[in-house]
Amino acid sequence: MKRNTILPVLLFVLFCFHSFLQSQTNNNPVRTKIGLVLSGGGAKGIAHVGIIKAMEEEGLRPDFIAGTSMGSIIGGLYATGYSADQLDTIVRTIDWSLVLSNNIPLNFISYEEKEYYNRYLVEFPIEKGKLKLPSGMIEGQMLSEVLTHYTWPAMKYESFDDFPIPFRCIATDVSDGKEIVFKDGPLSEALRASMSIPTAFTAADLDTTLAVDGGVVNNFPVEELFKMGADIVIGVNVGDGFLPAEEIGSMAGILMQVAMIPSLERIADQIKMCDIYIKPDLQNYSTASFSNYSEILELGYKAGEKNRPKFKELAEKLNKSPSGKGYNGIPMNPNAVKISKINLEGNILVSENLILSKLGIVNDDTVAREEIEEGVRRVFGINSFNKVLYHIDKNYDDNYILTVKMREKPPATLKATVHYDNLFSAGIILNLTLRNLLGKSSRTIIAGDISNNPKFRFDYLKYIGAKEKIAFDFRYDFTNEEIPTYSGGKAIDIQISRQQTFSLGLITTQSLKHSFYIGAGYQFNKEKTRFATILPEGIKHINFDLFKLNFSFSANQLNDRNYPTKGREILVIGETFLKSKYDAKFENDIDTLNGGLTEQEINDLILKPLTPNIYGKIQVRYYEVIPIAPKFQIIPGISAGVTLSLDSAASFDDYRIGGNQLVKITDNRFMGLNFAEVRDQNFLKAGLFFQNVLFGNLFLKYGANLLLHHQYVALDRIDSFNFKEFFDENSVFGYGAQLTYKSPLGPISGGISRNTRDSYFRYYLAIGFSFNYTD
């Protein structure tokens, strides 16, 4: 009886439960999911932004996104929460010519390395004693930095499925040719791998394998959207498809087309899977047209406008109301985070102490995104790495783990370049850079200029101290210079100077922007003139030996040594000459000069009274490039130098003023004079120049400068300083113009200038990177 009662009750309960579920299903039908697939296509992928903007305006936001190469970058950023308007701003803000190159701005390089950075045509890594050919491909340091900057919002998610819009992107595994589908991990590294265009970028290192552009195997990953759960797919394809043979052009183009064959063969079937298929009209642009981002953005929006009726129909079907404006996006300036742990990966030659010192972050620091970026730049600025990346992973209690990944350069590199100018003629420069040869955390440079004016340098630098924020530097320099001497604007002789300098000191290394130096140096000079217009005939040369202590403060925030468009340079140098020794050497067959004086008498009667006791020199220089418009800058500058002593009559180490180049750090440019045309003990110089950037790689600089100079006056006779001579007789007003082309051989510069003191034009021509302090 009980069994007969239970069965009907059970059936009644099941019937009621089924009816409840049915009513819930009818009230809450399963929502149709939209997937958005964005193809690769280089610069043409910028058009994706305009299409997304048109979708937003109709109230359409996808439920899933998949992308390849440039499509992965636009799609990945959109998936993390950026709006179409924000993506538009990002595209317009990025310096694409910089991001898609191996050029790193000079102000990203550590101060102790600036002098040698980016001055050579070729660099040959040396591994296991053998020269290797340079890859010639883009490492992508700046691209990775930009991607990491904008993917910061993704760090709080463990999986790409946790993004505001779930996301997938595609790369190609170099080891087996299969596609890699990224579902988690650092988003910036996934995007960098997806855009590792073969023949252009180096492959992305994924620890267990190498990856290149996903477009090789799957440039239009529609299938991934269906796997994620999409019901309707909107596909945007900016790829080229198979190009006719006559349009391929270069060998790189042939290799790229061959590499893309697997992807291109499947594109027709993938297009059929799309419910809405969009192909923007970008036939006038190529994958490299990043400079045309504004036009491509507009064409993308036009393609979206063309498909607006379809977007509207789909939105109405899904009960989405058009907003008429886009989604608001996420904050562009994220909050600071607390770093509970720091991991370093990839450093073998460079010590952890030096890396952590440059990074400037310790456990339990709360840091903003910009502070981490600045620290990573300081690490990269050591110039011991091909690449430095970072990512942040959530740890616990809103704390994060900072991981810095480095790929070191080989311990030895041979660099070479060629140069020419109409002062020092042509030459070949070689540089052998060795890391850790003479101790841990050290750098040794052996460099030479093979030319009519040969130069040689041995430079040894070693980071010291517990945190390695200071470096010991020993340097030996040899220079042979043949420089004209002038009178009234005319060259009257050639001064031949052979100089050897030994210097050692301590230099601060923590900042990318400035450095302090304190040290000592001994300088041996041998000077003579070719035509004996200054020195009496019979004198072989005069020796000038100097021992000095020096202190300097240097600040350099210029973004480029040869083509600066912003930044400033400040220099303060103080020198104390503790000992000076001057003596003359006669030719071997000469015992006395015409006046009957012997070598010893010349030294005792003439040179000894001219030899100063202790004296000092102070020089300051300020130079700034101020952007007024994207392609126009003004360049003010001022510099001064004084010589301080109590000696009433002596010969001092002069300042060299004139010309377009700085052979030594203490030289001073002046448009309107030849190099070192003026040599004096005291000077004041000011100038104002203007610069136009023409056609991207052509720089026109023009303007004027004023020079006031005066011979030495003893400190106890300062009242005898002749202000009329300083402001009138010894004043020079110069003006001129210089045109510089950024060529594959380095800077090619030509200039013409003149001054108000004489009627002569001065001409200047230089090609390539020189051995000078600044070209």
Residue pairs with C-beta under 8 A, 6 or more apart in sequence:
31 318
32 231
32 232
32 317
32 318
33 63
33 64
33 229
33 230
33 231
33 232
34 60
34 62
34 63
34 64
34 230
34 231
34 232
34 233
34 234
34 314
34 318
35 62
35 63
35 64
35 65
35 66
35 222
35 225
35 226
35 228
35 230
35 232
35 233
35 234
36 52
36 55
36 62
36 64
36 65
36 66
36 75
36 225
36 233
36 234
36 235
36 236
37 65
37 66
37 67
37 71
37 220
37 221
37 222
37 224
37 225
37 233
37 234
37 235
37 236
37 274
38 45
38 48
38 65
38 66
38 67
38 68
38 70
38 71
38 72
38 74
38 75
38 236
39 45
39 67
39 68
39 69
39 71
39 215
39 219
39 220
39 235
39 236
39 237
39 238
39 239
40 67
40 68
40 69
40 70
40 71
40 72
40 194
40 195
40 213
40 214
40 215
40 219
40 238
40 239
41 69
41 70
41 71
41 219
41 237
41 238
41 239
41 240
41 282
41 287
42 69
42 70
42 197
42 286
42 287
42 288
42 289
42 290
43 70
43 96
43 285
43 286
43 287
43 288
43 289
43 290
43 292
43 293
43 296
44 70
44 238
44 239
44 280
44 282
44 285
44 286
44 287
44 289
44 296
45 69
45 70
45 71
45 73
45 74
45 238
46 70
46 74
46 91
46 290
46 293
46 296
46 297
46 300
47 236
47 238
47 280
47 282
47 296
47 297
47 299
47 300
47 303
48 70
48 71
48 74
48 75
48 236
48 238
48 300
49 74
49 84
49 87
49 88
49 91
49 297
49 300
50 84
50 280
50 297
50 298
50 299
50 300
50 301
50 302
50 303
50 304
51 236
51 278
51 280
51 300
51 301
51 303
51 304
51 307
52 74
52 78
52 84
52 87
52 304
53 84
53 85
53 88
53 300
53 301
53 304
53 326
54 301
54 303
54 304
54 305
54 307
54 308
54 311
55 61
55 62
55 84
55 234
55 304
55 311
56 83
56 84
56 323
56 325
56 326
56 327
57 308
57 322
57 323
57 324
57 325
57 326
58 308
58 311
58 312
58 315
58 320
58 322
59 315
59 320
59 321
59 322
59 323
60 311
60 314
60 315
60 320
61 165
61 327
62 165
62 234
63 165
63 166
63 229
63 230
64 165
64 166
64 167
64 168
64 225
64 228
64 229
64 230
65 75
65 76
65 78
65 79
65 165
65 166
65 167
65 168
66 75
66 167
66 168
66 169
66 170
66 221
66 222
66 224
66 225
66 228
67 73
67 74
67 75
67 76
67 167
67 168
67 169
67 170
67 194
67 221
68 169
68 170
68 194
68 213
68 214
68 215
68 218
68 219
68 220
68 221
69 194
69 195
69 197
69 213
69 214
69 215
69 219
70 195
70 238
71 236
71 238
72 169
72 170
72 190
72 191
72 194
72 195
72 214
73 147
73 191
73 194
73 195
74 87
75 167
75 169
76 151
76 154
76 167
76 169
76 187
76 190
76 191
77 87
77 90
77 150
77 151
78 84
78 87
78 165
79 160
79 163
79 164
79 165
79 166
79 167
80 151
80 153
80 154
80 163
80 164
80 167
80 187
80 330
81 153
81 163
81 164
81 329
81 330
82 90
82 150
82 153
82 329
82 330
83 326
83 327
83 328
83 329
83 330
84 326
84 327
85 326
85 329
86 329
86 330
86 332
88 297
90 150
91 293
91 297
92 293
92 294
92 297
94 146
96 290
96 291
96 293
97 290
97 291
97 696
98 105
98 142
99 142
99 143
99 146
100 138
100 143
100 290
101 138
101 142
102 138
102 139
102 141
103 118
103 142
104 117
104 118
104 141
104 142
104 380
105 559
105 560
106 114
106 117
106 118
106 556
106 558
106 559
106 560
106 561
106 564
106 567
107 512
107 513
107 556
107 557
107 558
107 559
107 567
108 377
108 380
108 381
108 512
109 117
109 381
109 383
109 512
110 358
110 378
110 381
110 382
110 383
110 509
110 512
111 507
111 508
111 509
111 511
111 512
111 513
111 514
111 515
111 554
111 556
112 461
112 471
112 473
112 507
112 509
112 515
113 381
113 382
113 383
114 556
114 561
115 773
116 383
116 431
116 433
116 445
117 383
117 561
118 561
119 415
119 417
119 561
119 769
120 415
120 416
120 417
120 429
120 431
120 769
121 416
121 417
121 418
121 744
121 745
121 746
121 768
121 769
122 134
122 415
122 416
122 417
123 134
123 413
123 414
123 415
124 131
124 132
124 133
124 134
124 413
124 414
124 415
124 416
125 131
125 132
125 134
125 409
125 410
125 412
125 413
126 132
126 410
126 411
126 412
126 413
126 414
127 410
127 412
131 414
132 410
135 202
137 199
137 200
137 201
137 202
138 200
138 201
138 202
139 201
139 202
139 386
139 387
140 192
140 196
140 201
140 202
140 387
141 380
141 386
141 387
141 388
143 192
143 195
143 201
144 188
144 189
144 192
144 387
144 389
145 373
145 376
145 377
147 187
147 188
147 191
147 192
148 188
148 373
148 389
148 390
148 391
149 369
149 373
151 186
151 187
151 188
151 191
152 334
152 369
152 392
153 330
153 334
154 163
154 186
154 187
154 188
155 337
155 391
155 392
155 393
155 394
155 400
156 394
157 163
158 184
158 394
159 183
159 184
160 166
160 167
160 168
160 182
160 183
160 184
160 187
161 183
166 228
168 181
168 182
168 183
168 221
168 224
168 225
168 228
169 181
169 182
169 190
169 191
169 194
169 214
170 179
170 180
170 181
170 182
170 194
170 214
170 217
170 218
170 221
170 224
171 179
171 180
171 182
171 190
171 193
171 194
171 196
171 204
171 211
171 212
171 213
171 214
172 178
172 179
172 180
172 211
172 212
172 213
172 214
172 215
172 216
172 217
173 179
173 180
173 209
173 210
173 211
174 203
174 209
174 210
174 211
174 212
175 209
175 210
177 216
177 217
177 262
178 217
179 214
179 217
179 218
180 193
180 206
180 211
180 214
181 221
181 224
182 190
182 193
182 194
186 391
186 393
188 389
188 391
189 204
189 206
189 389
189 391
192 204
193 204
193 206
193 211
193 212
193 214
194 213
194 214
195 201
195 213
196 202
196 203
196 204
196 211
196 212
196 213
197 212
197 213
197 215
197 256
197 287
198 212
198 213
198 216
198 255
198 256
198 259
199 252
199 255
199 256
200 252
201 212
201 213
203 210
203 211
203 212
204 210
204 211
204 212
205 407
214 221
215 239
215 260
215 263
216 259
216 260
216 262
216 263
217 262
217 263
218 263
218 266
219 239
219 260
219 263
219 264
219 267
220 235
220 237
220 239
220 263
220 267
220 270
220 271
222 233
222 235
222 270
222 273
222 274
223 270
223 273
225 233
226 233
226 273
232 275
232 276
232 314
233 273
233 274
233 275
233 276
234 274
234 275
234 276
234 278
235 270
235 271
235 273
235 274
235 276
235 277
235 278
236 278
236 279
236 280
236 303
237 267
237 271
237 277
237 278
237 279
238 279
238 280
238 282
239 267
240 287
241 264
241 267
242 257
242 264
243 253
243 257
248 254
248 257
271 277
276 307
276 310
276 311
276 314
278 303
278 304
278 307
279 303
280 299
280 300
280 302
280 303
281 299
281 302
281 303
282 296
282 299
285 292
285 295
285 296
289 296
291 696
304 311
312 322
315 321
315 322
334 369
336 366
336 367
336 368
336 369
336 371
337 366
337 367
337 392
337 398
337 399
337 400
338 364
338 365
338 366
338 398
338 399
338 400
339 361
339 363
339 364
339 365
339 366
339 367
339 392
339 399
339 400
339 401
339 402
340 363
340 364
340 395
340 396
340 399
340 400
340 401
341 363
341 395
341 401
341 402
342 356
342 359
342 361
342 362
342 363
342 401
342 402
342 403
342 404
343 401
343 402
343 403
343 404
344 352
344 355
344 356
344 404
344 406
345 403
345 404
345 405
345 406
346 405
346 406
346 407
346 408
347 355
347 406
347 408
348 408
349 384
349 408
349 411
349 435
349 436
350 382
350 384
350 385
350 406
350 408
350 435
350 441
351 440
351 441
351 463
351 468
353 441
353 466
353 467
353 468
354 382
354 441
354 463
354 468
355 379
355 404
355 406
356 362
356 467
357 467
357 468
357 469
357 510
358 375
358 378
358 379
358 381
358 382
358 510
359 375
359 376
359 378
359 379
359 404
360 371
360 374
360 375
360 378
360 510
361 367
361 371
361 372
361 375
361 402
372 390
372 392
372 402
374 512
376 388
376 389
376 390
376 404
377 512
378 510
378 511
378 512
379 385
379 388
379 404
379 406
380 387
380 388
381 512
383 409
384 408
384 409
384 435
384 443
385 406
385 407
385 408
385 409
386 407
386 408
386 409
387 406
387 407
388 404
388 405
388 406
388 407
389 404
389 405
389 406
390 402
390 403
390 404
390 405
391 403
391 405
392 400
392 401
392 402
392 403
393 400
393 401
393 403
394 400
394 401
395 401
409 435
411 434
411 435
411 436
411 437
412 432
412 433
412 434
412 435
412 437
413 432
413 433
414 430
414 431
414 432
415 430
415 431
415 432
415 433
416 428
416 429
416 430
416 431
417 428
417 429
417 746
417 768
417 769
418 426
418 427
418 428
418 429
418 745
418 768
419 426
419 427
419 429
419 746
419 766
419 767
419 768
419 769
419 770
419 771
419 775
420 426
420 427
420 765
420 766
420 767
420 768
421 661
421 764
421 765
421 766
421 767
421 770
422 763
422 764
422 765
422 766
423 483
423 659
423 661
423 674
423 675
424 451
424 452
424 453
424 481
424 770
425 451
425 452
425 453
426 451
426 452
427 449
427 450
427 451
427 452
427 453
427 454
427 770
427 771
428 449
428 450
428 451
429 447
429 448
429 449
429 450
429 769
429 770
429 771
430 447
430 448
430 450
431 445
431 446
431 447
432 445
432 446
432 447
433 443
433 444
433 445
434 443
434 444
434 445
434 446
435 442
435 443
435 444
436 442
437 444
438 444
438 460
438 462
439 462
441 462
441 463
441 464
441 468
442 460
442 461
442 462
442 463
443 460
443 461
443 462
444 458
444 459
444 460
444 461
445 457
445 458
445 459
445 460
446 457
446 458
447 456
447 457
447 459
447 771
448 454
448 455
448 456
448 457
449 455
449 456
449 770
449 771
452 482
453 479
453 480
453 481
453 482
454 478
454 479
454 480
455 477
455 478
455 479
455 480
455 771
456 476
456 477
456 478
457 475
457 476
457 477
457 478
458 475
458 476
459 473
459 474
459 475
459 476
460 473
460 474
460 475
461 471
461 472
461 473
461 507
462 471
462 472
463 470
463 471
463 509
464 470
464 471
464 472
468 509
469 508
469 509
469 510
470 506
470 507
470 508
470 509
471 506
471 507
471 509
472 504
472 505
472 506
473 503
473 504
473 505
473 506
473 507
473 517
473 519
474 503
474 504
475 501
475 502
475 503
475 504
476 500
476 501
476 502
477 499
477 500
477 501
477 503
478 498
478 499
478 500
479 497
479 498
479 499
480 496
480 497
480 498
480 499
481 495
481 496
481 497
481 499
481 663
482 494
482 495
482 496
482 497
482 530
483 494
483 495
483 497
483 675
483 676
484 491
484 492
484 493
484 494
484 495
484 674
485 491
485 492
485 493
485 494
485 495
485 529
485 533
485 534
486 492
486 674
486 677
488 758
489 677
489 755
489 757
489 758
489 759
489 760
490 760
491 674
492 531
492 533
493 529
493 530
493 531
493 532
493 533
493 534
494 529
494 530
494 531
495 527
495 528
495 529
495 534
496 527
496 528
496 529
496 530
497 525
497 526
497 527
498 525
498 526
498 527
499 523
499 524
499 525
499 526
500 523
500 524
501 521
501 522
501 523
501 524
502 521
502 522
502 523
503 519
503 520
503 521
503 522
504 519
504 520
504 521
505 517
505 518
505 519
505 520
505 550
506 517
506 518
506 519
507 515
507 516
507 517
508 515
508 516
508 517
509 515
513 555
513 556
513 557
514 553
514 554
514 555
514 556
514 570
515 553
515 554
515 555
516 551
516 552
516 553
517 550
517 551
517 552
517 553
517 554
518 550
518 551
519 549
519 550
520 547
520 548
520 549
520 550
521 547
521 548
521 550
522 545
522 546
522 547
522 548
523 544
523 545
523 546
523 547
523 548
524 543
524 544
524 545
525 543
525 544
525 545
525 546
526 541
526 542
526 543
527 541
527 542
527 544
528 535
528 539
528 540
528 541
528 542
529 535
535 542
536 593
536 594
538 586
538 587
538 590
538 593
538 594
539 584
539 585
539 586
539 587
539 593
539 602
540 585
540 586
540 587
540 588
541 584
541 585
542 582
542 583
542 584
542 585
542 607
543 581
543 582
543 583
543 584
543 585
544 580
544 581
544 582
544 653
545 579
545 580
545 581
545 582
546 577
546 579
546 580
546 581
546 653
547 577
547 578
547 579
547 580
548 575
548 576
548 577
548 578
549 575
549 576
549 578
550 573
550 574
550 575
550 576
551 573
551 574
551 575
552 571
552 572
552 573
552 574
553 570
553 571
553 572
554 570
554 571
554 572
555 568
555 569
555 570
555 571
556 567
556 569
556 570
557 567
557 568
557 569
558 564
558 566
558 567
558 568
558 569
558 625
559 565
559 566
559 567
561 774
561 775
562 740
562 742
562 746
562 747
562 769
562 774
562 775
563 699
563 740
563 742
563 747
564 625
565 625
565 627
565 633
565 691
565 693
566 625
566 626
566 627
566 633
567 624
567 625
568 622
568 623
568 624
568 625
569 621
569 622
569 623
569 624
570 621
570 622
570 623
571 619
571 620
571 621
571 622
571 665
572 618
572 619
572 620
573 617
573 618
573 619
573 620
573 665
573 666
574 616
574 617
574 618
575 616
575 617
575 618
576 614
576 615
576 616
577 612
577 614
577 615
577 616
577 617
577 653
578 614
580 611
580 612
580 613
580 615
581 611
582 603
582 607
582 608
582 610
582 611
582 651
583 603
583 607
584 599
584 602
584 603
584 607
585 599
586 593
586 599
591 598
592 598
593 602
597 605
609 649
609 650
610 649
610 650
610 651
611 650
611 651
612 645
612 647
612 650
612 651
612 652
613 645
613 646
613 647
613 650
614 645
615 643
615 644
615 645
615 647
615 650
615 652
616 643
616 644
616 645
617 641
617 642
617 643
617 644
617 652
617 653
618 641
618 642
618 644
619 639
619 640
619 641
619 642
619 655
619 666
620 639
620 640
620 641
621 637
621 638
621 639
621 668
622 637
622 638
622 639
623 635
623 636
623 637
623 639
624 635
624 636
624 637
625 633
625 635
625 691
626 633
626 634
626 635
626 636
627 633
628 634
630 693
631 692
631 693
631 694
632 690
632 691
632 692
632 693
633 690
633 691
633 693
634 688
634 689
634 690
634 691
635 687
635 688
635 689
635 690
635 691
635 701
635 703
636 687
636 688
636 689
637 685
637 686
637 687
637 688
637 689
637 705
638 684
638 685
638 686
638 687
639 668
639 683
639 684
639 685
640 683
640 684
640 685
641 655
641 668
641 682
641 683
642 681
642 682
643 652
643 681
643 682
643 712
644 715
645 652
645 712
645 714
645 715
646 714
646 715
646 716
647 714
648 714
648 717
650 712
652 681
652 712
654 679
654 680
654 681
655 666
655 668
655 679
655 680
655 681
655 682
655 683
656 663
656 664
656 666
656 667
656 668
656 675
656 676
656 678
656 679
657 667
657 668
657 670
657 673
657 676
657 677
657 678
657 679
657 680
657 683
657 685
657 707
657 709
658 668
658 669
658 670
658 673
658 674
658 675
658 676
658 677
658 678
659 667
659 669
659 670
659 673
659 674
659 675
659 676
659 677
659 764
660 669
660 671
660 675
660 738
660 749
660 751
660 764
660 766
661 667
661 669
661 675
661 766
661 770
661 772
661 774
661 775
662 668
662 669
662 772
662 773
662 774
663 675
663 772
663 773
664 772
664 773
665 773
667 675
667 676
667 773
668 683
668 685
670 677
670 678
670 685
670 687
670 705
670 707
670 732
670 734
671 687
671 689
671 703
671 704
671 705
671 734
671 735
671 736
671 738
671 751
671 753
672 704
672 705
672 732
672 733
672 734
672 735
672 736
672 753
672 754
672 755
672 762
673 707
673 732
673 734
673 753
673 755
673 762
674 762
678 707
678 709
678 732
680 709
680 710
680 711
680 730
681 710
681 711
681 712
682 709
682 710
682 711
682 712
682 713
683 707
683 708
683 709
683 710
684 707
684 708
684 709
685 705
685 706
685 707
685 708
686 705
686 706
687 703
687 704
687 705
687 706
688 703
688 704
688 705
689 701
689 702
689 703
689 704
689 705
690 701
690 702
690 703
691 699
691 700
691 701
692 699
692 700
693 699
694 700
697 741
697 742
697 743
698 739
698 740
698 741
698 742
699 739
699 740
699 741
699 742
700 737
700 738
700 739
701 737
701 738
701 739
701 740
702 736
702 737
702 738
703 735
704 733
704 734
704 735
705 733
705 734
705 735
706 731
706 732
706 733
706 734
707 731
707 732
707 733
707 734
708 726
708 727
708 730
708 731
709 726
709 730
709 732
710 721
710 722
710 725
710 726
710 730
713 720
713 721
732 755
732 756
732 757
733 755
733 756
734 753
734 754
734 755
734 756
735 753
735 754
735 755
736 751
736 752
736 753
736 754
736 762
737 751
737 752
737 753
738 749
738 750
738 751
738 764
739 749
739 750
739 751
740 747
740 748
740 749
741 747
741 748
741 749
745 767
745 768
746 767
746 768
746 769
746 775
747 766
747 767
747 768
747 769
747 775
748 766
748 767
748 768
749 764
749 765
749 766
749 767
749 775
750 763
750 764
750 765
750 766
751 762
751 763
751 764
751 765
752 761
752 762
752 763
752 764
753 761
753 762
753 764
754 760
754 761
754 762
766 775
769 775
